[in-house]
């Protein structure tokens, strides 16, 4: 059954259950810079970083200049970077300087002179060109690896406040990249455990877990959808900012929700957030019953896939604007 409307098929009866409540985790929303910094210091185990395609933390294996330049060519040839010549030139300069062993020259002043052709009297306090363009570069890189570059074995990152690139080697299952079309990649998504709201019985706890597992299962079966593993999603610390969740597990989108059970009727709320900026993209509520739960789950996943695809296309269109 679809989204809640004036449906007369269901009658919500008064609660007849105990007044127990379950401890809930607040919905993920952008937090303050101070909170984000505090969360960033928290220790994250390797199991927290397990991705559906096994994305590890930053690899300690040396990355050669040739490998970095090969990845650079793929990024620059993408649709995301196609209509941003200034950003393409900036990324190319940064990676080539790193490959040549000139990382010491990668600072705001030298980038202003070498890339943006500013005079030797350049002062960053008066001209924010480098900070602005670096921010645009980080956004485009995130969009590239969430879409066209989701199967790339090497990832280029430039941490905030820095100009020297970091490289992450991604371990993809044998044959996965060669059998996949980059244009078919809808995006990477993490599904957080659904919350159980209101008075509940033990059976409701199992029901909520079943709803969560079914959504996870159906999303994983969609071609091109990269889904963070269940163990990673369930082991994330509570109260994490949406952007930190995306950074830790390599997800572009975050799905979360809740289940409210009232006798033979259940209200399922689903929310989709952008892991890049932390804002909510879409929310919907679904009224269903145990005998119609399968159809409802299919409907939910169809809606999620449509919204993810729509958001991904919008992001690509924005990135292509000059």
C-alpha positions as CSV (number, residue, x, y, z in Angstrom):
1,X,0.0,0.0,0.0
2,X,1.3,3.5,-0.9
3,X,1.7,6.7,1.0
4,X,-0.9,7.6,3.7
5,X,-4.0,9.3,2.5
6,X,-7.6,9.4,3.7
7,X,-7.7,5.6,3.8
8,X,-10.9,4.2,5.4
9,X,-9.8,0.6,5.3
10,X,-7.9,1.0,8.6
11,X,-9.2,1.9,12.1
12,X,-6.6,2.8,14.7
13,X,-7.7,1.4,18.0
14,X,-6.6,2.8,21.4
15,X,-3.4,1.4,22.9
16,X,-4.0,-1.8,24.8
17,X,-0.3,-2.5,25.5
18,X,2.1,-1.7,28.3
19,X,3.5,1.7,28.6
20,X,7.0,0.6,27.7
21,X,9.1,2.7,25.3
22,X,12.3,1.9,23.4
23,X,15.3,4.1,23.5
24,X,15.5,5.8,20.2
25,X,18.4,7.3,18.2
26,X,17.6,10.9,16.9
27,X,17.4,11.4,13.2
28,X,20.7,12.4,11.6
29,X,20.8,16.1,10.9
30,X,23.7,18.6,10.3
31,X,25.3,19.4,13.6
32,X,27.4,22.4,14.6
33,X,31.0,22.6,13.7
34,X,32.0,22.0,17.3
35,X,30.0,18.8,17.5
36,X,31.3,17.7,14.1
37,X,34.9,18.2,15.3
38,X,34.2,16.2,18.5
39,X,32.7,13.3,16.6
40,X,35.6,13.3,14.1
41,X,37.9,12.5,17.0
42,X,36.0,9.4,17.9
43,X,37.8,6.1,17.2
44,X,36.3,4.1,14.3
45,X,37.0,0.4,14.1
46,X,37.7,-1.3,10.8
47,X,34.3,-3.1,11.0
48,X,32.6,0.3,10.9
49,X,34.1,0.9,7.5
50,X,33.0,-2.3,5.9
51,X,31.1,-1.4,2.8
52,X,28.9,-3.6,0.6
53,X,31.9,-3.6,-1.8
54,X,34.4,-3.7,1.0
55,X,35.7,-0.1,1.0
56,X,38.6,0.0,3.5
57,X,40.1,2.9,5.4
58,X,43.0,4.9,3.7
59,X,45.4,2.3,2.5
60,X,49.0,2.2,3.6
61,X,50.1,0.7,0.3
62,X,52.2,3.2,-1.7
63,X,50.3,4.7,-4.6
64,X,52.5,5.3,-7.7
65,X,52.5,8.5,-9.7
66,X,51.4,6.5,-12.8
67,X,48.4,5.1,-10.9
68,X,47.4,8.5,-9.7
69,X,47.6,10.0,-13.1
70,X,45.5,7.1,-14.6
71,X,42.8,7.9,-12.1
72,X,43.1,11.6,-12.8
73,X,42.4,11.0,-16.5
74,X,39.3,9.1,-15.6
75,X,38.0,11.8,-13.3
76,X,38.8,14.6,-15.8
77,X,37.0,12.7,-18.6
78,X,33.8,12.3,-16.6
79,X,30.6,14.2,-17.2
80,X,30.8,15.7,-13.7
81,X,34.0,17.6,-14.6
82,X,33.3,18.1,-18.3
83,X,31.9,21.6,-18.0
84,X,34.2,22.9,-15.2
85,X,37.5,23.7,-16.9
86,X,38.9,25.7,-14.0
87,X,38.2,22.9,-11.6
88,X,39.7,20.4,-14.0
89,X,42.8,22.5,-14.3
90,X,43.1,22.8,-10.5
91,X,42.8,19.1,-9.9
92,X,45.2,18.3,-12.7
93,X,47.8,20.7,-11.2
94,X,47.4,19.2,-7.7
95,X,47.8,15.6,-8.8
96,X,50.7,16.3,-11.2
97,X,52.6,18.3,-8.5
98,X,52.1,15.4,-6.1
99,X,53.2,12.8,-8.7
100,X,56.3,14.9,-9.3
101,X,57.2,15.0,-5.7
102,X,56.4,18.7,-5.3
103,X,53.9,18.4,-2.5
104,X,55.7,21.2,-0.6
105,X,54.5,23.6,-3.3
106,X,50.8,22.7,-2.8
107,X,49.7,25.6,-0.7
108,X,47.2,28.4,-1.1
109,X,49.7,31.0,-2.2
110,X,51.4,28.8,-4.9
111,X,48.0,27.6,-6.2
112,X,46.8,31.2,-6.5
113,X,49.9,32.1,-8.6
114,X,50.3,28.9,-10.7
115,X,46.6,27.9,-11.3
116,X,44.7,31.2,-11.0
117,X,47.4,33.5,-12.3
118,X,47.4,35.9,-9.4
119,X,50.2,38.4,-8.8
120,X,53.0,37.8,-6.3
121,X,51.3,40.3,-4.0
122,X,48.4,37.9,-3.6
123,X,46.8,37.8,-0.1
124,X,44.3,35.1,0.7
125,X,42.5,37.4,3.3
126,X,41.6,39.7,0.4
127,X,41.0,37.2,-2.3
128,X,39.3,33.9,-1.4
129,X,39.6,32.4,-4.9
130,X,41.6,29.4,-3.7
131,X,39.3,28.5,-0.8
132,X,36.2,28.9,-3.0
133,X,37.5,26.8,-5.9
134,X,38.9,24.1,-3.5
135,X,35.5,23.8,-2.0
136,X,33.9,23.3,-5.4
137,X,36.6,20.7,-6.3
138,X,35.8,18.7,-3.1
139,X,32.0,18.8,-4.0
140,X,32.7,17.6,-7.6
141,X,34.9,14.8,-6.4
142,X,32.3,13.6,-4.0
143,X,29.7,13.6,-6.7
144,X,32.0,11.8,-9.2
145,X,32.7,8.9,-6.7
146,X,29.0,8.7,-5.8
147,X,28.1,8.2,-9.4
148,X,30.4,7.6,-12.4
149,X,33.4,6.7,-10.3
150,X,31.7,4.3,-7.9
151,X,33.6,1.4,-9.4
152,X,37.0,3.1,-9.6
153,X,39.7,1.2,-7.7
154,X,41.6,4.3,-6.7
155,X,39.9,7.4,-5.1
156,X,41.3,10.9,-4.9
157,X,40.5,12.9,-1.8
158,X,41.6,16.4,-0.7
159,X,40.9,16.9,3.0
160,X,39.4,20.2,4.1
161,X,42.0,22.7,5.0
162,X,44.7,20.9,3.0
163,X,45.9,21.0,-0.6
164,X,47.9,17.7,-0.8
165,X,45.8,14.8,-2.2
166,X,45.2,11.6,-0.4
167,X,44.6,8.3,-2.3
168,X,42.4,5.4,-1.2
169,X,42.7,2.0,-2.8
170,X,39.3,0.3,-3.0
171,X,39.0,-3.4,-3.0
172,X,36.2,-4.6,-5.3
173,X,35.1,-8.2,-5.7
174,X,36.7,-10.0,-8.6
175,X,34.9,-9.3,-11.9
176,X,32.6,-6.7,-10.4
177,X,34.1,-3.7,-12.0
178,X,34.6,-5.3,-15.4
179,X,31.0,-6.6,-15.5
180,X,29.5,-3.3,-14.5
181,X,28.7,-0.2,-16.4
182,X,29.6,3.1,-14.7
183,X,26.5,4.8,-16.1
184,X,24.4,2.2,-14.3
185,X,25.6,3.1,-10.9
186,X,22.6,4.8,-9.1
187,X,24.7,5.7,-6.1
188,X,26.0,4.4,-2.7
189,X,23.5,4.3,0.2
190,X,23.5,3.3,3.8
191,X,20.2,2.2,5.5
192,X,20.3,2.9,9.2
193,X,18.3,0.6,11.6
194,X,14.7,1.7,11.8
195,X,13.3,2.9,15.1
196,X,10.4,1.4,16.9
197,X,8.0,4.0,18.3
198,X,5.2,3.9,20.8
199,X,4.1,1.1,23.1
200,X,5.3,-2.2,21.7
201,X,5.4,-6.0,22.2
202,X,8.4,-8.3,21.5
203,X,6.7,-9.2,18.2
204,X,6.8,-5.6,17.1
205,X,10.6,-5.5,17.7
206,X,10.9,-8.4,15.3
207,X,8.5,-6.8,12.9
208,X,10.6,-3.6,12.8
209,X,13.8,-5.6,12.2
210,X,12.1,-7.4,9.4
211,X,11.1,-4.1,7.8
212,X,14.7,-2.9,8.0
213,X,16.1,-6.2,6.6
214,X,13.6,-6.3,3.7
215,X,14.4,-2.7,2.6
216,X,18.1,-3.5,2.8
217,X,17.6,-6.7,0.8
218,X,15.5,-5.1,-2.0
219,X,17.8,-2.1,-2.4
220,X,20.8,-4.4,-2.7
221,X,19.1,-6.2,-5.6
222,X,18.7,-3.0,-7.6
223,X,21.3,-2.9,-10.5
224,X,23.9,-0.2,-9.9
225,X,22.9,0.4,-6.2
226,X,25.8,0.2,-3.8
227,X,24.5,-0.6,-0.3
228,X,26.6,-0.4,2.8
229,X,26.6,-3.7,4.7
230,X,24.2,-4.3,7.6
231,X,27.0,-4.9,10.1
232,X,28.5,-1.5,9.2
233,X,25.2,0.3,9.6
234,X,24.3,-1.3,12.9
235,X,27.8,-0.6,14.5
236,X,27.9,3.1,13.8
237,X,28.1,5.3,16.9
238,X,24.9,7.1,17.8
239,X,24.3,10.8,17.3
240,X,26.6,11.0,14.2
241,X,26.2,13.9,11.8
242,X,24.9,12.8,8.4
243,X,28.0,14.1,6.7
244,X,30.3,12.1,9.0
245,X,28.3,8.9,8.3
246,X,28.8,9.4,4.6
247,X,32.5,10.0,5.1
248,X,33.0,7.0,7.3
249,X,31.3,4.4,5.1
250,X,31.6,6.0,1.7
251,X,27.9,6.5,1.2
252,X,26.3,9.2,-0.9
253,X,22.7,8.8,0.5
254,X,21.3,7.9,3.9
255,X,18.0,6.1,4.5
256,X,16.4,6.1,7.9
257,X,13.0,5.5,9.3
258,X,10.6,4.4,12.0
259,X,7.8,1.9,12.6
260,X,4.7,2.6,14.7
261,X,2.6,-0.5,15.3
262,X,-1.1,-0.2,16.5
263,X,-2.7,-3.6,16.7
264,X,-3.0,-4.8,13.1
265,X,-2.0,-1.5,11.5
266,X,1.6,-0.2,11.1
267,X,2.8,3.2,10.1
268,X,6.2,3.2,8.4
269,X,8.0,6.5,8.0
270,X,11.0,6.7,5.6
271,X,13.5,9.5,5.1
272,X,16.2,10.0,2.5
273,X,19.1,12.4,3.3
274,X,22.1,13.7,1.3
275,X,25.4,12.6,3.0
276,X,27.3,15.5,1.4
277,X,25.4,18.4,2.8
278,X,23.3,16.6,5.5
279,X,20.0,17.9,4.3
280,X,16.8,15.9,4.0
281,X,15.9,15.1,0.4
282,X,12.6,13.3,0.8
283,X,10.2,11.8,3.4
284,X,7.1,9.7,3.1
285,X,4.8,7.7,5.4
286,X,3.2,4.4,4.5
287,X,0.2,2.9,6.2
288,X,0.1,-0.9,6.0
289,X,-0.9,-4.2,7.7
290,X,1.0,-7.4,8.2
291,X,-0.8,-9.2,5.3
292,X,0.2,-6.4,2.9
293,X,3.7,-5.7,4.1
294,X,5.5,-7.3,1.1
295,X,3.8,-5.0,-1.4
296,X,4.5,-2.0,0.9
297,X,8.2,-2.8,1.0
298,X,8.4,-3.0,-2.8
299,X,6.6,0.3,-3.0
300,X,9.0,1.9,-0.5
301,X,12.1,0.7,-2.4
302,X,10.7,1.8,-5.7
303,X,10.1,5.3,-4.3
304,X,13.6,5.4,-2.8
305,X,15.3,4.3,-6.0
306,X,13.3,7.0,-8.0
307,X,14.3,9.7,-5.5
308,X,18.0,8.6,-5.4
309,X,18.2,8.6,-9.2
310,X,16.4,12.0,-9.4
311,X,18.8,13.5,-6.9
312,X,21.9,12.0,-8.6
313,X,20.8,13.5,-11.9
314,X,20.2,16.9,-10.4
315,X,23.6,16.8,-8.8
316,X,25.2,15.9,-12.1
317,X,23.4,18.7,-13.9
318,X,24.5,21.2,-11.4
319,X,28.1,20.0,-11.6
320,X,28.0,20.4,-15.5
321,X,27.0,24.1,-15.3
322,X,29.9,26.4,-16.2
